[in-house]
Amino acid sequence: MLDLELEGQVAIVTGASRGLGRSSAVALLEQGVRVLAVARSIDELRKLEAEHPDAVRAVQCDMQDAAAVAALPQQALDAFGRLDIVVNNAGIAPAGRFVEQSPAVWQQVMAVNVTAPMLLAQAAGRTMLAQGSGKIINVASTSGILGKATLVAYSSSKGALLQFTKALAAEWAKSGVQVNAIAPGAFETDAQAAVLESPEMLTRRLRKIPAGRMGDSDEIGPLVCYLASRKSDFATGAVYVIDGGESSRL
């Protein structure tokens, strides 16, 4: 088994209460990483903290609260004494016809999906640049690459997150801080509940995926751990698509 040498490092994972965020946090914990687990809902985070009392600190945070987001790196430093990894996973995806969507919804999506990752990366970056090492992992979406009807705001926000990743990676590469993005496709999470609960919708959805299935949330963890490790030091500004081949179809 490849030793990623992550033991003792510290990560902030947003949206850690469920889905891909929780899977990412658990995978990092299994590698010996201590985690500041962040989400708007505290109950599930408390369960994770109870399972790993010495390695998890649960923090309730509304990602639209700029001051609270910017304060997360200091909370990690206060709790664990260091900061090595940030996983910007929290996001929202309200669906609807664009002509009927209010500007307030657009602003909310941008606040959570773009501004919050920026604020967290900026605040964490002060520590990472000073120490000459660090990993920023932005969880985007294949919708940010291809775009998706009824998810115009979400697709736009994830496209912005991908460009943010590339630009920031170029700026921080010489300082020893790597910035990468993961672009998941369809995974079996709460976000896909409507599809998973409808055999007809599920059949239609799976026809679009060459692998013939949705991803399991546990499949993202190994990629997160690799990108969090020093084994990936030469990888920066990259977008890692994990979608069962869907975005490769003509």
Number of C-alpha atoms within 10 A of each C-alpha: 3 6 10 15 15 20 15 15 21 26 28 28 24 31 27 31 26 18 18 25 26 25 21 27 30 20 20 26 22 14 17 16 24 27 29 28 28 28 24 17 16 16 13 15 25 19 13 20 19 14 11 15 12 11 20 26 22 22 21 18 19 17 26 18 12 16 13 15 22 20 14 21 25 16 17 23 16 11 17 20 11 20 28 26 28 26 27 26 24 25 22 16 18 14 14 13 10 13 7 7 15 9 10 9 14 17 14 18 23 22 20 21 29 24 21 25 29 21 19 25 26 15 17 26 23 11 18 24 15 11 15 13 20 26 27 29 25 28 27 31 27 23 21 22 18 11 17 14 12 16 17 20 28 26 23 21 26 26 21 18 25 24 15 20 27 17 13 20 22 15 13 20 17 11 15 18 24 30 30 26 27 22 19 21 19 21 22 17 15 12 13 13 10 11 17 18 10 11 11 10 12 16 14 12 16 17 12 15 19 14 13 14 18 19 18 14 19 17 15 19 20 15 16 22 25 17 26 29 20 17 14 15 18 10 15 23 22 15 23 17 19 20 21 20 14 19 17 10 8 4
